[in-house]
Amino acid sequence: MNLLLLPARYDAENAARIFRRPRALNLFGLLRSRPVKRAPNGKPASLELVWMPVYVFRMQLSRGEKRSDTWVSVDASFGGFALFDRLGVLEERVPEGEVFDPVITEEAAERIARSELVRYILRRRGAKPNIDGVAEHRLYHTPVWVYYFRRFGTKIDLAVLDGYTGEKMGSRMRIAILEGFIRRRKERLAQAGHE
């Protein structure tokens, strides 16, 4: 089924390179993480591409007679807010990998978008526009690379990377992905129990 997607600009090889890049936290490469699985060529094979849901809203603004629009996004898993400027990059196609459904409803995401946009506007200097409403909205999925690795012997941990920007993502996204996998597992067990 075709979905609206933000394309992944980083493939598995580039993502693995970023995850294992020497930096201060791994003593500049001395304490590299051990991947859960390795490919025959010795490179990490414990990478997975997942698609996380995001709502985008076109908010109408006004200040006196002046009217304008701005796009904002709200993560449909944990409610993270951001200004959005990638509408022209979105494409419709069939995704490869696990696709997660929204946890937050569209109405709740719209409330978050309004309140966070108000906070953003109030922090800016100069004249403040009014938020008149939502002109349109969309749901798209963003690519996230998940890297499974061993930490302290046998414990397995994961790290997440934005598949579009190549930036490491924080704990809120890690938790959202773990909760998504738990929901999927429960759904599969429930389906197997009904058969």
N, C-alpha and C positions, 0 to 999 in steps of 0.2 A: 504494500500500500504506500502510495506517495505521501510524504510529509514535507512540511516547510522546514528546511534545515539551514543552519549556518555551516558552511563547508569546513571540513577539517583541513587545515593547511599544513599540519604536522603529521607525518606518517609514523608507524610503529618504531622504525629505526631512529628517527630524529627524536621521538619522545623518550626512547630508552637512553639516548645520549644525554638528554637534558636531565633525566632522573639520576643518572650516574655521574654527572659533571662534578669535578673536584671543586669543593667550596669549604668554607670555614667549619661547617657543622660535621663534615666527614673528614676533618683534618687534612683537607686538600687532597683527597683521594686515598689516604691511608686506610680509612675505615669505610670502604664502599659497602653498600648494602648487597646482600646476597639474594638474587632473585629466587623465587620459589621454583621456577622451571627454567631450564636453559635449552636453547635450540642446539641442533647438532654442530653448528659453527661456534658454539660457546657463548653466543650473545644471549641476553635475557629474553625469554619467551613468555614470561608471566605478565604480559601486557594485554589489556582489553579496552576496546573502544566502546563507550556507552554514550547514549544520547539523553541529555537532561532537558526537561521542559521549561520554557520561559514564555511569559506573557509580555507582549509589547502593546503600549497604548499611545495613541496620538492625542495629546492633551491640547485643548484650545485655550489660548491665553488672550487676555485683552488688557489694554491700558488706555483709558479714554476711548478715542475712536480707532486706535491702532489695534489690529488683530494679528495673531501669529499662532503657530503650532510648534510643539516640541514632542519628540518621541521619547518615551521612558520605558524601561524594562523592569519586570518583577520576576525573580526566580520562582517558578511554580513549585519548588520543593521546600524552600525555607524562607522565602519572602525577601531576598536581597534585592535592593533597589539600585538602579543606575540610569544615567541618561543613555539614550540609544541612538547610534548613528550608522548602523550597519544594515539598514533596510534594503538597500540596493544590492547587497551581497547575498541575501537569502535566496535559496533555490529550492524548487520542489523536485524531490526524487525519493527513491526507496533507500532507507538507511541500512548500512551493514553494521550489525552488532545489536546489543540490547537497547531497547527503547523504553524509557520510563514514562509513566503517566503522571499528570499533575497531582500533587497532594493538596495544594491550595486551590480553592475555587476561584473562578473568574471574578466573582463579586468581591471576595476578600482581597484578591490581587489588585483590583481597581481601588479599593479603599487604601491599601498600602501605597499605591502609586500616587494618589491624591495627597495623602498626608506627608509622604516623603518629598514630593515636589514642593509642597508648601514650605517645609523645613529648608529645602535647598534654596528657594526663592528668598526666604527671610534672611538667610546668611549672606546673600549677595548685597553689594553696595548699590546705591542708586534707587531709581523708581521701581516699585514692585508691581508686576502685573497680577491680574486676577485670573484664577483658573475657572473657566466657564464650563468645562465638561470634557467628556471623552468623545472624540469624533469617530474613532475606529479602534479596533483591537485585533490582535492576531496571537496565535500560539505557534511557536516554533521550537525546535530542539537544537541544542548546542552540543558540540562534540567534547567529550572529556575522556582523556586517557587515564586508565587506572593501572597502577604498577603494584604488583604484589611482591613483597620481599620479606626475608626473615630478619627478625630483630632479636638480639640476645638469645641465640641458640635456636629453639624450636618455635618461638612466637612469630606469627605471621602478622604483618602490618600492611597498610596500603598508602600510597601517595597518589595525588590526582593532579593532572595537568590540563590546562585549557587547550583543546585541540586546535583552536583558531589562532590564539595569540602566542602559545608556547609558554605561558606563565604558569607557575605552580599555583594551585588553589588551596584555600584554607580548610580549616576543620569543619566548617558548616557544610561544605560540599562533600567532604569525606563522610560525614554522618548521614547526609541525604542519600548518598550512594549506598551505604551500608543498609539503611532502612529500606531503600528500594529493593535491594537483593533479598532482604528478609521478607518483604511483602510478596515478591515473586515466588519465593520458596513456599510460603504459606498457601498461595493460590494454587501452585502445582500440586502440593500435598492434598489440598481440598478437592481438586479435580480428580486426582488418583483415587481418593477415598469414595467418590461418587460413581466411579466406573465399576 
